[in-house]
Amino acid sequence: MKLKELYHVAVPTAFDENEALNIQATLAHIHYLKEKWVNSVLVCGSTGEQHSLTLAEKL
């Protein structure tokens, strides 16, 4: 197993100042992590944001 296969990260969800979901910023962060050898990410699992998102936003 290569070292880069060991990295798995919980990703915080980005929000705008008006508390709207910021999909572009969230995806940009995930792409950045991919460039840094992160093998997988857990979305909506780091700061409790899953409770403030609608089902549509989660999907």
Backbone bond lengths (Angstrom), bond angles and torsions (degrees), N, CA, C in turn:
res aa  C-N    CA-C-N  psi(-1)  N-CA   C-N-CA  omega(-1)  CA-C   N-CA-C  phi
1 M - - - 1.448 - - 1.520 108.97 -
2 K 1.320 115.42 131.16 1.457 120.40 177.38 1.525 109.83 -78.57
3 L 1.313 116.03 152.82 1.455 121.49 -179.51 1.527 111.76 -55.44
4 K 1.349 117.69 -40.52 1.460 120.02 -176.03 1.525 112.66 -64.76
5 E 1.316 118.74 -18.75 1.455 121.90 179.50 1.528 112.56 -77.55
6 L 1.315 118.03 -4.85 1.456 121.86 -176.75 1.525 113.44 -90.88
7 Y 1.327 118.51 -9.97 1.457 121.07 -173.34 1.528 112.47 -92.28
8 H 1.315 115.67 122.76 1.458 124.10 175.97 1.528 105.90 -136.69
9 V 1.346 117.24 130.20 1.458 120.51 -169.91 1.531 111.53 -130.80
10 A 1.339 116.54 136.95 1.465 121.74 169.32 1.525 106.92 -81.55
11 V 1.332 116.58 127.27 1.460 122.05 -174.38 1.524 110.71 -103.92
12 P 1.330 118.17 125.29 1.461 119.35 174.50 1.524 110.19 -69.52
13 T 1.305 116.74 148.26 1.457 122.13 178.36 1.522 108.92 -87.38
14 A 1.331 116.33 132.78 1.466 120.78 178.94 1.526 110.07 -85.40
15 F 1.326 115.23 139.79 1.459 122.00 176.89 1.516 109.23 -127.17
16 D 1.340 116.21 151.81 1.459 121.71 173.85 1.527 108.99 -79.55
17 E 1.321 116.18 172.55 1.462 120.74 179.88 1.524 112.36 -60.23
18 N 1.339 117.42 -28.71 1.466 121.09 179.13 1.530 112.43 -87.79
19 E 1.328 116.01 12.97 1.471 125.26 178.18 1.527 113.92 71.10
20 A 1.330 117.42 13.60 1.459 120.90 174.10 1.525 109.27 -77.34
21 L 1.299 116.12 148.65 1.460 121.97 178.50 1.525 109.59 -63.12
22 N 1.330 116.84 131.18 1.456 121.56 178.25 1.529 108.08 -107.23
23 I 1.316 114.96 87.99 1.468 121.02 -175.94 1.523 111.04 -64.74
24 Q 1.326 117.43 -42.29 1.463 120.85 -177.57 1.529 111.58 -60.63
25 A 1.312 117.47 -43.98 1.466 120.68 -179.67 1.526 110.86 -68.09
26 T 1.318 116.55 -38.37 1.468 119.87 178.23 1.520 110.40 -64.02
27 L 1.329 116.73 -46.14 1.468 120.24 178.97 1.526 111.97 -65.79
28 A 1.325 116.82 -37.08 1.467 120.09 177.70 1.526 110.51 -61.16
29 H 1.323 116.89 -40.68 1.462 120.81 178.69 1.539 110.79 -65.92
30 I 1.329 116.51 -41.39 1.465 120.46 178.49 1.531 110.73 -63.72
31 H 1.324 117.18 -42.21 1.472 120.14 177.88 1.528 110.95 -64.13
32 Y 1.327 116.49 -37.74 1.463 120.54 176.22 1.530 110.40 -61.04
33 L 1.315 116.54 -45.18 1.463 120.30 179.59 1.526 111.22 -62.90
34 K 1.321 116.90 -37.46 1.466 120.64 177.72 1.526 110.52 -61.06
35 E 1.332 116.65 -40.65 1.462 120.85 177.36 1.523 111.95 -63.83
36 K 1.348 116.24 -24.78 1.464 121.20 -179.38 1.527 112.17 -96.10
37 W 1.322 116.63 19.27 1.466 124.38 173.59 1.519 114.65 75.71
38 V 1.299 118.49 22.53 1.460 120.06 175.05 1.514 107.26 -75.18
39 N 1.326 116.72 125.94 1.457 122.57 -173.86 1.527 112.82 -79.04
40 S 1.313 117.43 -35.96 1.462 120.26 -179.73 1.523 109.68 -153.88
41 V 1.334 114.56 158.12 1.460 119.83 179.82 1.521 109.87 -129.43
42 L 1.309 115.54 151.95 1.460 123.02 173.60 1.527 106.10 -110.30
43 V 1.330 116.04 112.28 1.455 121.57 -178.07 1.524 108.82 -90.80
44 C 1.324 116.53 141.64 1.478 123.58 -179.89 1.526 111.61 62.40
45 G 1.289 117.14 35.87 1.448 118.26 -177.26 1.508 115.18 -134.16
46 S 1.336 116.82 18.18 1.459 116.01 -173.75 1.522 115.09 -115.48
47 T 1.319 118.58 -34.22 1.459 119.07 -174.43 1.525 113.22 -129.80
48 G 1.303 118.03 19.46 1.453 121.52 177.70 1.511 114.69 81.42
49 E 1.322 117.06 10.27 1.452 120.21 -177.20 1.533 113.14 -66.28
50 Q 1.306 118.02 -19.35 1.468 120.41 -179.29 1.519 111.76 -59.28
51 H 1.328 118.08 -24.25 1.456 121.53 -179.99 1.528 112.57 -79.17
52 S 1.326 117.10 -18.10 1.463 119.75 -179.05 1.525 113.07 -103.74
53 L 1.328 117.59 1.63 1.456 121.50 179.39 1.522 110.85 -100.14
54 T 1.329 115.45 145.90 1.463 119.78 173.91 1.518 108.46 -76.94
55 L 1.303 117.31 166.49 1.467 121.25 177.25 1.523 109.99 -59.39
56 A 1.322 117.47 -42.74 1.467 121.33 179.37 1.533 111.16 -60.57
57 E 1.325 116.87 -41.19 1.466 120.18 178.81 1.529 110.94 -66.42
58 K 1.304 117.66 -38.32 1.465 121.15 178.51 1.518 111.14 -63.40
59 L 1.319 116.57 -40.80 1.462 120.61 179.08 1.504 111.23 -68.51
